[in-house]
Each structure stands twice: as structure tokens, then as C-alpha cells.
Amino acid sequence: MKNFLILGLLALLLFSVSAALSLWLNQSKQTDTTEKDKDKDKAVGKGPKETGEAPKVPGPKVDSPPPPGPESAALILRDRESKLALRAAQLELVIRDLQSQRESTEVTLRQVMNELKNVSTETTKLDALAEDLRKKKVEFEAGEKKNIDKIAVMYDAMTPEAAAPILKQMADNGRLEMAAKILVQMKERNAARVLEALGDPALALQILEKMRGIRAATPPAPDGTVPVVPAKGP
């Protein structure tokens, strides 16, 4: 998401620079056209009547190069026009290149905007999926708590010698946390007798550690019982 935003900002910056440079080149082209018209006026020349200037009083003769004739003036004008045409062609190429870059930038910008819309849509879908999973998790935890409460009642009614092998097998199958949750929900005296009947001090210690963690992580309910935290795993 962050990368798309950065790419969008970069595309906008390139578009602004391209537009500014195109405007400057167009102004330069208009200035060259104005200079070309002025050069034509100078080459053709205007008499005192056309320009509105007062006729100059002839002074003393001074040796000076003769004024260029019509042919020389025409050559100068054609050379000037050729240079201006070349400059105009170069500017035209630059403008076309800038226009091409601007069009490419606009295409990139549209792609970025489309990607941002797609990301926004996907984010909305993911949020909805996360909310659905959260609701299912709450439902699963509520159902598991009811099941553990029922199992704990059944184990309370069993003798320690009968309940201990079942819990031991449960722990051996990787469901140590589930065994601890059942014992947490049992009456403390019955749970202690079951741990003693396991006949495995190391396993009993592991279950006790799990039980302490469950009690510490779960605040007691108003009736004094400890709410069950859903067990991990199958």
C-alpha cells in the first residue's frame, strides 16, 4: 500500500514538471517567431515615410562600406530563416518527446489509481473475513467451554484411579493443555487426587504448570470458578 502511494505521488510530480516544461518551450517558440518577423522587417528596410522618422541631414562624406544590395539582404534573410526553421524543428521534437512522456505518466497514474482501488477493495474483504473469523472463534470458545465443563463434572464423579489413566493418555497424545483445563474446572480436592493417581511426578508437574498459567491468564468469574481458555490443537 505504501509503495503504491509513493508511486502515485511520483507520477503526479513527473506530470507537473512535464506540463511546466511544455509551457516554457511554447513561450520560447513564440519568442523566436517574433524575432523572425523583426528580422524580416530589418532586412527589407523601411524608408523615412514608412517608419515615421524624420529624414536625416547628410553630413560630411565618410568612407564606409556600401550598404548590402537586395541579393545580399535576401541571402542573409534566407540564412536566418533556415536557422529559425532548424530551431523550430528542434523545439518541435522536444515538445513531442515531452508530450509522449506526459502521456506515459498519465497512463502510469491511471494504473496506480486502479491498483489503489483494488487494494482498497481487497482490504475491505479482508476486514470482513477477519470479523467473520473472530465471530467463529468466539462461538468455538463458548462451545468448548461448555464441553469442558461437562467433562469436568464427569471426572469429578469418577474415582481418581479411573480418571488418571484417561488424562495421562490425553497428555501423551499432545493434549496436555486440555487435560490441565479439565483439572482446573474440577474440584480442587478431586483434581489433586487425580494428579497423585497419575503415578508420574514429571507429568503431574507439567500439568500443574499448565494449570497455574491458565489460572493466571484467566480472571475468576463472579461465582468463583475459573473460566476456561480454549485449548490449542485438535
C-alpha positions in Angstrom: 0.0 0.0 0.0 2.7 2.4 0.9 4.6 1.6 -2.3 1.5 2.4 -4.4 1.1 5.8 -2.7 4.7 6.7 -3.3 4.4 5.7 -7.0 1.3 7.8 -7.3 3.0 10.9 -5.8 6.0 10.4 -8.1 3.7 10.2 -11.1 2.0 13.4 -10.2 5.3 15.1 -9.7 6.5 14.0 -13.2 3.3 15.2 -14.7 3.7 18.7 -13.2 7.3 19.0 -14.4 6.3 17.9 -17.9 3.5 20.4 -18.1 5.7 23.3 -16.9 8.4 22.5 -19.4 5.9 22.2 -22.3 4.6 25.7 -21.4 8.1 27.2 -21.3 9.0 25.7 -24.7 5.8 27.0 -26.3 6.7 30.5 -25.0 10.2 30.2 -26.4 8.8 29.2 -29.8 6.5 32.3 -29.8 9.5 34.5 -29.0 11.5 33.0 -31.9 8.6 33.7 -34.2 8.5 37.3 -33.1 12.3 37.7 -33.6 11.9 36.2 -37.1 9.3 38.9 -38.0 11.6 41.6 -36.7 14.5 40.3 -38.8 12.4 40.4 -41.9 11.5 44.0 -41.3 15.1 44.9 -40.8 16.2 43.1 -44.0 13.6 44.7 -46.2 14.2 48.1 -44.7 11.7 50.9 -44.3 12.0 54.5 -45.6 11.6 57.5 -43.5 8.0 57.8 -44.7 7.1 54.3 -43.6 8.8 54.4 -40.3 7.7 57.9 -39.4 11.2 59.0 -38.7 12.5 62.4 -39.7 14.9 62.4 -42.7 18.5 62.7 -41.6 20.6 65.7 -42.8 23.5 64.4 -44.8 26.8 65.1 -43.1 30.3 65.1 -44.4 31.3 62.2 -46.5 32.9 59.4 -44.6 34.4 56.4 -46.2 32.1 53.5 -45.2 31.3 50.1 -46.7 28.5 50.2 -49.2 25.1 49.0 -47.9 24.2 45.5 -48.8 22.3 45.1 -52.0 19.0 43.3 -52.4 20.7 40.0 -53.2 22.9 40.1 -50.1 19.9 41.0 -47.9 17.9 38.1 -49.4 20.8 35.7 -48.6 21.0 36.9 -45.1 17.3 36.6 -44.7 17.2 33.1 -46.1 20.1 32.0 -43.8 18.2 33.5 -40.8 15.0 31.7 -41.8 16.9 28.4 -42.2 18.4 28.7 -38.7 15.0 29.6 -37.2 13.4 26.7 -39.1 16.0 24.4 -37.7 15.5 25.7 -34.2 11.7 25.4 -34.6 12.1 21.7 -35.7 14.3 21.0 -32.7 11.8 22.6 -30.3 9.0 20.6 -32.0 10.9 17.4 -31.4 11.4 18.3 -27.7 7.7 19.2 -27.3 6.7 15.9 -28.9 9.0 14.0 -26.6 7.6 15.8 -23.6 4.0 15.1 -24.7 4.9 11.4 -25.1 6.4 11.4 -21.6 3.3 13.2 -20.2 1.0 10.6 -21.8 3.1 7.8 -20.4 2.9 9.4 -17.0 -0.8 9.8 -17.2 -1.1 6.1 -18.1 1.0 5.1 -15.1 -1.0 7.4 -12.9 -4.3 5.7 -14.0 -2.7 2.3 -13.4 -1.7 3.4 -9.9 -5.2 4.7 -9.1 -6.7 1.5 -10.3 -4.3 -0.5 -8.1 -5.2 1.7 -5.1 -8.9 1.0 -5.8 -8.2 -2.8 -6.0 -6.2 -2.7 -2.7 -9.0 -0.8 -1.0 -11.5 -3.4 -2.2 -9.2 -6.3 -1.0 -8.7 -4.6 2.3 -12.5 -4.4 2.8 -12.8 -8.0 2.0 -10.0 -9.0 4.4 -11.6 -6.9 7.2 -14.9 -8.7 6.6 -13.2 -12.1 6.7 -11.3 -11.2 9.9 -14.6 -10.2 11.5 -16.2 -13.4 10.5 -13.3 -15.4 11.9 -13.5 -13.5 15.1 -17.2 -14.4 15.5 -16.5 -18.1 14.7 -13.7 -18.1 17.3 -16.0 -16.7 20.0 -18.6 -19.3 19.1 -16.0 -22.1 19.2 -14.6 -20.9 22.6 -18.1 -20.8 24.0 -18.9 -24.3 22.8 -15.6 -25.7 24.0 -16.2 -24.2 27.5 -19.5 -26.0 27.7 -17.9 -29.3 26.7 -15.0 -28.9 29.2 -17.5 -28.0 32.0 -19.4 -31.2 31.2 -16.3 -33.4 31.1 -15.0 -31.9 34.4 -18.4 -32.8 36.1 -17.9 -36.4 34.8 -14.3 -36.6 36.1 -15.4 -35.3 39.5 -17.9 -38.2 39.6 -15.1 -40.7 38.7 -12.6 -42.2 41.1 -9.0 -40.8 40.8 -7.8 -44.3 39.7 -10.2 -44.3 36.8 -9.7 -40.7 35.7 -5.9 -40.6 35.9 -5.2 -43.0 33.0 -7.6 -41.1 30.7 -5.9 -37.8 31.5 -2.4 -39.4 31.1 -3.3 -40.7 27.7 -4.7 -37.3 26.7 -1.4 -35.7 27.8 0.7 -38.3 25.9 -1.3 -37.6 22.8 -0.2 -33.9 22.8 -3.3 -32.6 24.5 -1.6 -31.6 27.8 -3.3 -28.2 27.9 -6.7 -29.8 27.5 -6.0 -32.1 30.4 -5.0 -29.1 32.5 -8.2 -27.2 31.6 -10.3 -30.1 32.7 -8.5 -30.3 36.0 -8.9 -26.6 36.5 -12.6 -27.0 36.2 -12.7 -29.9 38.7 -13.0 -29.5 42.4 -9.5 -28.9 43.8 -9.6 -31.9 46.1 -10.6 -34.3 43.3 -8.0 -32.7 40.9 -5.2 -33.2 43.5 -6.2 -36.9 43.9 -6.2 -37.4 40.1 -2.7 -35.9 39.8 -1.5 -38.2 42.6 -3.0 -41.2 40.9 -1.1 -40.5 37.7 2.0 -42.1 39.2 4.2 -39.9 37.1 5.7 -36.9 39.0 7.2 -35.3 35.9 3.9 -35.4 34.1 2.0 -34.2 37.2 4.4 -31.2 37.4 3.9 -30.3 33.8 0.1 -30.3 34.2 0.4 -28.2 37.4 2.5 -25.6 35.5 -0.2 -25.5 32.8 -2.9 -25.1 35.4 -1.1 -22.2 37.0 -0.7 -20.5 33.7 -4.4 -20.9 32.9 -5.5 -19.5 36.3 -3.1 -16.6 36.0 -4.3 -15.7 32.5 -8.0 -16.1 33.2 -9.7 -13.8 35.8 -12.2 -15.6 38.1 -15.9 -15.5 37.3 -18.3 -13.8 39.7 -19.3 -17.3 41.1 -15.6 -18.0 42.0 -15.0 -20.5 39.1 -12.2 -20.1 36.6 -13.4 -19.6 33.0 -11.9 -22.0 30.6 -9.4 -20.8 27.9 -9.9 -22.8 24.7 -7.2 -25.4 24.3 -4.9 -25.3 21.3 -4.7 -28.1 18.9 -7.2 -30.8 18.0 
